[in-house]
Amino acid sequence: MSAPAQPPHSTAEDAVLGRIESMADEMCAFLSELIRIPTVNPPGENYPACAQFLGSKLKEFGYQVEYVAAEGRPEHTQQYPRINVIGRLAGLAARPLLHFNGHFDVVPVGNGWTREPFGGERADGKIFGRGSADQKSGIAASFFAVEALRRCGIRLAGTIEQSGVVDEESGGFAGMAYLAQKGLVHRDRTDYVIITEPLNVDRVCLGFRGVYWFRVTTKGRSGHGSMPFLGVSAIDHMAKFLNTLVNELKPKLAQRCSVMPVEPPGARYATLNVNAVHGGQPESGPQTPCVADRCVAILDRRFLIEEPLESVRGEIVEILERFKKENPQFDYLFDDQMTVLPVQTNPEAHLVRTVSGAIRDVLGKEAPLIASPGTYDQKHVMRIGHVDQCIAYGPGRLELSHLPDEYCSVEELVHGAQVMALSALRLLGTT
């Protein structure tokens, strides 16, 4: 099936698209500089320097800039301060207000790199480095999308905001959640939010599945390793629990499929992952012959919009209680660690239709509406800020996130900025 014919752009839109193409080298240079600031989380390195770098560029582009420290958050320490930045570019009126958001923290580098992780190298039509896809390219695209409008002499009727926030990779509680709690991103002042996550430049992301992290601790009784029958092994208890999850619960989860258009398709099913298991004596220390009296597992359950949280939690507790009933020596603790409820923006929302139309006009193809396999800061925008019209859209390929030799292609960076520029123009209008 051939791509639909692109409708003619207005003279102003043509000028903007051309201006972004002419700004490609400038945008790439900015992205490379941004990558060279190693904002690794954990622990949260170089956040103030990165916020200042972004704020300086926003000031250069005509924004009023505010730095927001996450005062009162436990993550906000003297050694690793949590500093967010917001820029505001006023239009003729305060509303409608379109807020572009990106997080500037990145995950640790890891092994397997063949290029300098924080080099921001441009080669073969790509920009390499940790955070190049996830998601500093999205920040660069949104900054230059709006700047192209300004350089074309276009005055928007509504208002633009840009934010760079911290800690998205660890939940976003000192970042977007903090801004929403302070009313800086809220339905009382904000109409649309585009989060510039790397969900591929030709797609619109409406939301994500739910997340339920929990910890199970099995308790035993210490004994001599030569006479394990005199002790109670917490590791044996944990092994039985994990074996039941693999052989009993996981097959059931594999039959549960969501109507949400999650990509890749395998993520449309309910899943369970064991993040970590710790038990017995520390691996690095000297070993003594002891029966382990404690074992801990951290588990990650991704649940569907169709699954009530009470049922998700209940089916884990049911297994543990069954074991306790069968064996009086089976003892455990069960702790909730983190819960994120599923979110999904209405596919017919004005924001969704507008960005989809801009993708069609820039790329000459219909934009699939998808949901993400993982969570991002949309949860805070919608649950705390109560902004109903929120999507994720940005350059960068989802499958490259967190990998060695992460990159964003220059072509996708330009196309992403063009889509954002047309979207802003159409959402806010001109004076």
C-alpha positions as CSV (number, residue, x, y, z in Angstrom):
1,M,0.0,0.0,0.0
2,S,1.5,3.3,-1.0
3,A,1.9,6.2,1.4
4,P,-0.9,8.8,1.2
5,A,-0.2,12.0,-0.7
6,Q,1.0,14.8,1.4
7,P,-1.3,17.8,1.5
8,P,0.2,21.1,0.6
9,H,1.8,23.0,3.5
10,S,1.1,26.6,4.1
11,T,3.9,29.0,3.1
12,A,4.7,29.5,6.8
13,E,5.0,25.7,7.3
14,D,7.2,25.3,4.3
15,A,9.5,28.0,5.6
16,V,9.7,26.3,9.0
17,L,10.5,22.9,7.6
18,G,13.2,24.3,5.4
19,R,14.6,26.4,8.3
20,I,15.0,23.2,10.5
21,E,16.9,21.5,7.7
22,S,19.3,24.5,7.5
23,M,19.7,24.3,11.3
24,A,20.7,20.6,11.3
25,D,24.4,21.1,12.0
26,E,23.7,23.6,14.7
27,M,21.2,21.2,16.3
28,C,23.7,18.3,16.1
29,A,26.4,20.4,17.7
30,F,24.1,21.2,20.6
31,L,23.2,17.6,21.0
32,S,26.8,16.6,21.0
33,E,27.6,19.1,23.7
34,L,24.6,17.9,25.8
35,I,25.9,14.3,25.5
36,R,29.3,15.4,26.8
37,I,27.8,16.2,30.1
38,P,27.7,12.8,31.9
39,T,24.5,13.0,33.8
40,V,24.6,9.4,35.0
41,N,21.8,8.2,37.3
42,P,22.5,6.7,39.7
43,P,23.9,8.6,41.5
44,G,22.8,11.8,39.7
45,E,26.0,13.3,38.4
46,N,26.4,16.8,36.9
47,Y,22.7,17.7,37.1
48,P,23.3,21.4,38.0
49,A,25.8,21.8,35.1
50,C,23.3,20.2,32.7
51,A,20.4,22.3,33.9
52,Q,22.5,25.4,33.5
53,F,23.6,24.4,30.0
54,L,20.0,23.9,28.9
55,G,18.9,27.1,30.7
56,S,21.5,29.1,28.8
57,K,20.3,27.8,25.5
58,L,16.7,28.6,26.4
59,K,17.7,32.1,27.4
60,E,19.5,32.5,24.1
61,F,16.3,31.4,22.3
62,G,14.2,34.0,24.1
63,Y,12.7,32.1,27.0
64,Q,12.2,33.1,30.6
65,V,14.1,30.5,32.6
66,E,13.5,29.1,36.0
67,Y,15.6,26.5,37.9
68,V,13.6,24.2,40.2
69,A,15.5,22.4,43.0
70,A,13.6,19.4,44.4
71,E,13.7,20.7,47.9
72,G,12.5,18.1,50.4
73,R,13.1,15.1,48.3
74,P,15.4,12.5,49.8
75,E,17.3,12.3,46.5
76,H,18.2,16.0,46.6
77,T,21.4,16.1,48.5
78,Q,24.3,18.5,48.8
79,Q,26.5,16.0,46.9
80,Y,24.0,15.2,44.2
81,P,21.5,18.1,44.0
82,R,18.3,17.5,41.9
83,I,18.0,20.6,39.7
84,N,15.3,20.9,37.0
85,V,14.9,23.7,34.4
86,I,11.8,25.2,32.8
87,G,11.8,27.8,30.0
88,R,8.7,29.8,29.1
89,L,8.2,31.5,25.7
90,A,5.1,33.6,26.0
91,G,2.7,34.0,23.1
92,L,-0.2,36.4,22.7
93,A,-2.1,34.6,25.4
94,A,-1.2,32.3,28.3
95,R,-3.5,29.5,27.0
96,P,-3.4,27.2,25.2
97,L,0.0,26.2,26.6
98,L,2.1,23.4,25.0
99,H,4.8,21.9,27.3
100,F,7.7,20.0,25.8
101,N,9.4,17.8,28.4
102,G,12.6,15.8,28.3
103,H,14.7,14.1,31.0
104,F,18.5,14.6,30.9
105,D,19.6,11.9,33.2
106,V,21.1,8.8,31.6
107,V,21.7,5.2,32.7
108,P,25.2,4.0,33.5
109,V,27.5,3.3,30.6
110,G,28.0,-0.5,31.0
111,N,30.2,-2.6,28.9
112,G,30.6,-3.3,25.2
113,W,31.2,0.2,23.8
114,T,33.3,0.7,20.7
115,R,32.9,4.5,20.8
116,E,33.5,7.1,23.6
117,P,30.3,6.9,25.7
118,F,30.3,10.7,26.4
119,G,32.0,11.8,23.2
120,G,29.0,13.0,21.3
121,E,30.7,11.8,18.1
122,R,29.0,12.5,14.8
123,A,29.8,9.8,12.2
124,D,28.0,8.0,9.4
125,G,24.9,10.2,9.7
126,K,24.5,9.4,13.4
127,I,25.3,11.0,16.8
128,F,26.7,8.5,19.3
129,G,26.8,8.5,23.0
130,R,25.0,7.6,26.2
131,G,21.7,9.5,26.1
132,S,21.9,10.2,22.4
133,A,18.6,8.3,21.9
134,D,17.2,8.2,25.4
135,Q,16.6,11.0,25.4
136,K,18.8,14.0,24.8
137,S,18.0,14.0,21.1
138,G,14.4,14.7,22.1
139,I,15.4,17.7,24.1
140,A,17.5,19.0,21.1
141,A,14.7,18.5,18.7
142,S,12.1,20.3,20.8
143,F,14.4,23.3,21.5
144,F,15.2,23.8,17.8
145,A,11.7,23.0,16.6
146,V,10.4,26.1,18.4
147,E,13.5,28.1,17.6
148,A,12.8,27.5,13.9
149,L,9.4,29.1,14.3
150,R,11.0,32.1,16.0
151,R,13.6,32.5,13.3
152,C,11.0,32.4,10.7
153,G,9.3,35.4,12.4
154,I,6.3,33.4,13.5
155,R,4.6,34.6,16.7
156,L,2.5,32.0,18.3
157,A,-0.9,32.8,19.8
158,G,-0.4,30.4,22.6
159,T,2.5,29.8,25.0
160,I,5.4,27.3,24.8
161,E,7.2,25.8,27.7
162,Q,10.3,23.5,27.7
163,S,11.5,21.5,30.6
164,G,14.6,19.4,31.3
165,V,14.1,17.2,34.3
166,V,16.1,14.7,36.4
167,D,15.7,11.2,37.6
168,E,13.2,9.8,35.0
169,E,15.3,6.6,34.8
170,S,14.8,6.1,38.6
171,G,11.1,7.0,38.7
172,G,11.1,10.8,38.1
173,F,10.0,11.7,41.7
174,A,12.5,14.6,42.0
175,G,11.8,15.6,38.4
176,M,8.5,15.7,36.6
177,A,6.6,14.4,39.7
178,Y,8.0,17.3,41.6
179,L,7.1,19.9,38.9
180,A,3.5,18.5,38.8
181,Q,3.2,18.5,42.6
182,K,4.3,22.2,42.6
183,G,1.7,23.0,40.0
184,L,4.2,23.9,37.3
185,V,2.8,21.2,35.0
186,H,-0.9,21.1,35.8
187,R,-4.3,21.2,34.0
188,D,-4.9,24.6,35.6
189,R,-2.2,26.1,33.4
190,T,-1.1,23.4,30.9
191,D,-3.2,22.1,27.9
192,Y,-0.8,19.8,26.1
193,V,2.3,17.9,27.1
194,I,4.7,16.2,24.6
195,I,7.3,14.0,26.3
196,T,10.2,13.6,23.9
197,E,11.0,10.0,24.6
198,P,12.6,7.8,21.8
199,L,9.5,5.9,20.7
200,N,10.6,6.2,17.0
201,V,10.1,9.3,14.9
202,D,7.1,8.0,12.9
203,R,4.9,6.9,15.8
204,V,2.8,8.5,18.6
205,C,2.9,6.8,22.0
206,L,-0.4,7.0,24.0
207,G,0.8,5.4,27.3
208,F,2.0,2.2,28.9
209,R,1.2,-0.9,30.9
210,G,1.3,-0.9,34.7
211,V,4.3,-1.7,36.9
212,Y,4.2,-3.5,40.2
213,W,7.6,-4.0,41.9
214,F,7.6,-6.1,45.1
215,R,10.0,-7.8,47.4
216,V,9.7,-11.2,48.9
217,T,11.8,-12.2,51.9
218,T,11.9,-15.9,52.9
219,K,13.0,-16.6,56.5
220,G,14.7,-19.7,57.8
221,R,16.8,-20.9,60.7
222,S,20.6,-21.0,60.7
223,G,22.3,-24.4,61.1
224,H,25.6,-26.1,60.3
225,G,26.2,-26.8,56.7
226,S,27.2,-30.4,57.5
227,M,23.8,-30.9,59.2
228,P,21.4,-28.9,57.1
229,F,18.5,-30.9,58.4
230,L,18.9,-29.1,61.7
231,G,18.3,-25.7,60.1
232,V,15.7,-24.3,57.8
233,S,17.0,-23.0,54.5
234,A,15.5,-19.7,53.4
235,I,17.1,-20.3,50.0
236,D,15.2,-23.6,49.6
237,H,12.0,-21.7,50.4
238,M,12.8,-19.0,47.8
239,A,13.7,-21.7,45.2
240,K,10.3,-23.3,45.6
241,F,8.6,-19.9,45.3
242,L,10.5,-18.9,42.2
243,N,10.0,-22.3,40.6
244,T,6.3,-21.9,41.1
245,L,6.3,-18.5,39.5
246,V,8.1,-19.9,36.4
247,N,6.1,-23.1,36.0
248,E,2.7,-22.0,37.3
249,L,2.2,-18.2,37.1
250,K,4.2,-17.3,34.0
251,P,2.2,-19.6,31.7
252,K,-1.0,-18.0,32.9
253,L,0.5,-14.5,32.3
254,A,1.5,-15.5,28.8
255,Q,-2.2,-16.0,27.9
256,R,-3.2,-12.5,29.0
257,C,-3.0,-10.0,26.1
258,S,-3.9,-6.3,26.3
259,V,-6.0,-4.3,23.8
260,M,-3.4,-1.5,24.2
261,P,-1.2,-1.3,21.1
262,V,2.0,-2.0,23.0
263,E,5.2,-2.3,21.0
264,P,6.9,-4.6,20.5
265,P,4.0,-7.1,20.3
266,G,5.5,-9.4,22.9
267,A,5.0,-6.7,25.5
268,R,1.3,-6.8,25.0
269,Y,1.2,-9.7,27.4
270,A,1.5,-9.7,31.1
271,T,5.0,-10.4,32.2
272,L,7.1,-11.2,35.3
273,N,10.8,-10.7,35.8
274,V,13.0,-11.5,38.7
275,N,15.2,-8.4,39.0
276,A,17.5,-9.7,41.8
277,V,18.0,-12.6,44.3
278,H,20.2,-12.3,47.4
279,G,20.6,-14.9,50.0
280,G,23.1,-16.5,52.4
281,Q,26.6,-15.2,52.9
282,P,28.0,-12.3,50.8
283,E,29.6,-13.7,47.6
284,S,32.8,-11.6,48.0
285,G,33.5,-12.6,51.6
286,P,34.9,-15.8,53.1
287,Q,32.5,-18.7,53.3
288,T,31.5,-20.6,56.3
289,P,29.3,-23.8,56.5
290,C,25.9,-22.2,57.4
291,V,22.4,-22.8,56.4
292,A,21.0,-19.5,55.0
293,D,18.4,-18.0,57.3
294,R,17.3,-15.2,54.9
295,C,16.8,-14.8,51.2
296,V,15.4,-11.8,49.3
297,A,14.0,-11.5,45.8
298,I,13.0,-8.3,44.0
299,L,10.4,-8.9,41.2
300,D,9.0,-6.7,38.4
301,R,5.5,-7.5,37.3
302,R,4.2,-5.6,34.2
303,F,0.4,-5.7,34.3
304,L,-2.2,-4.8,31.7
305,I,-4.8,-2.1,31.7
306,E,-7.4,-4.9,31.9
307,E,-5.8,-6.4,35.2
308,P,-6.9,-4.9,38.5
309,L,-4.0,-4.2,40.8
310,E,-5.6,-6.1,43.6
311,S,-5.7,-9.2,41.5
312,V,-2.0,-8.7,40.4
313,R,-0.9,-8.5,44.0
314,G,-3.4,-11.2,45.2
315,E,-2.1,-14.0,43.0
316,I,1.4,-13.6,44.4
317,V,0.1,-13.6,48.0
318,E,-2.0,-16.6,47.3
319,I,1.1,-18.7,46.3
320,L,3.0,-17.6,49.4
321,E,0.0,-18.3,51.7
322,R,-0.5,-21.7,50.1
323,F,3.2,-22.6,50.9
324,K,2.8,-21.5,54.5
325,K,-0.3,-23.6,54.9
326,E,1.4,-26.6,53.4
327,N,4.6,-26.2,55.5
328,P,4.6,-24.5,59.0
329,Q,8.3,-23.8,58.6
330,F,7.7,-21.6,55.5
331,D,7.9,-18.0,56.7
332,Y,8.0,-14.9,54.6
333,L,7.7,-11.1,54.4
334,F,6.0,-9.4,51.4
335,D,6.7,-5.7,50.6
336,D,5.4,-3.4,47.9
337,Q,8.2,-1.5,46.3
338,M,6.7,0.6,43.5
339,T,3.3,0.7,41.8
340,V,2.6,2.6,38.5
341,L,-0.9,2.3,37.2
342,P,-1.4,2.0,33.4
343,V,-2.1,5.3,31.5
344,Q,-3.5,5.9,28.0
345,T,-4.4,9.1,26.3
346,N,-7.6,9.1,24.3
347,P,-6.6,8.2,20.7
348,E,-9.1,10.9,19.5
349,A,-7.6,13.7,21.5
350,H,-6.8,16.9,19.7
351,L,-3.1,16.5,20.6
352,V,-2.9,12.9,19.2
353,R,-4.6,13.9,15.9
354,T,-2.5,17.0,15.5
355,V,0.8,15.2,16.0
356,S,-0.3,12.3,13.8
357,G,-1.2,14.8,11.1
358,A,2.2,16.4,11.4
359,I,4.0,13.0,11.1
360,R,1.9,12.3,8.0
361,D,2.8,15.6,6.4
362,V,6.6,15.4,7.2
363,L,7.1,11.7,6.5
364,G,4.4,10.9,4.0
365,K,3.0,8.0,6.1
366,E,0.2,7.4,8.6
367,A,1.5,7.4,12.2
368,P,0.8,4.2,14.2
369,L,-0.6,4.8,17.6
370,I,1.4,2.7,20.1
371,A,1.9,2.1,23.8
372,S,5.3,1.8,25.4
373,P,6.6,-1.5,27.0
374,G,8.0,0.6,29.9
375,T,6.9,3.6,31.8
376,Y,8.1,7.2,31.6
377,D,7.0,10.6,33.0
378,Q,3.5,10.6,31.5
379,K,2.4,8.9,34.7
380,H,3.2,12.1,36.7
381,V,1.8,14.4,34.1
382,M,-1.6,12.6,34.1
383,R,-1.8,11.2,37.7
384,I,-0.4,14.2,39.5
385,G,-0.8,17.1,37.1
386,H,-4.1,15.9,35.7
387,V,-3.2,16.9,32.2
388,D,-5.3,14.6,30.0
389,Q,-3.7,15.4,26.7
390,C,-0.2,14.0,27.0
391,I,1.8,11.8,24.6
392,A,5.3,10.7,24.0
393,Y,6.9,11.6,20.7
394,G,10.5,12.1,19.8
395,P,13.5,11.0,17.7
396,G,15.6,8.0,18.6
397,R,14.8,4.3,18.3
398,L,13.3,2.6,21.3
399,E,15.4,-0.5,20.9
400,L,18.6,1.4,21.1
401,S,17.9,2.8,24.6
402,H,20.4,1.8,27.2
403,L,22.5,-0.2,24.7
404,P,26.3,0.2,24.1
405,D,27.0,2.4,21.1
406,E,23.6,4.1,21.5
407,Y,22.9,6.6,18.8
408,C,20.3,8.8,17.1
409,S,20.4,9.4,13.4
410,V,20.7,13.0,12.1
411,E,17.8,12.4,9.7
412,E,15.5,11.3,12.5
413,L,16.6,14.2,14.6
414,V,15.6,16.6,11.8
415,H,12.4,14.9,11.1
416,G,11.4,14.9,14.8
417,A,12.1,18.6,15.1
418,Q,10.0,19.2,11.9
419,V,7.0,17.2,13.3
420,M,7.3,19.1,16.6
421,A,7.4,22.5,14.9
422,L,4.3,21.8,12.8
423,S,2.5,20.4,15.8
424,A,3.2,23.5,17.9
425,L,2.1,25.8,15.0
426,R,-1.1,23.9,14.6
427,L,-1.9,23.5,18.3
428,L,-1.3,27.1,19.3
429,G,-2.0,29.1,16.1
430,T,-0.4,32.4,15.2
431,T,-1.1,36.0,15.9
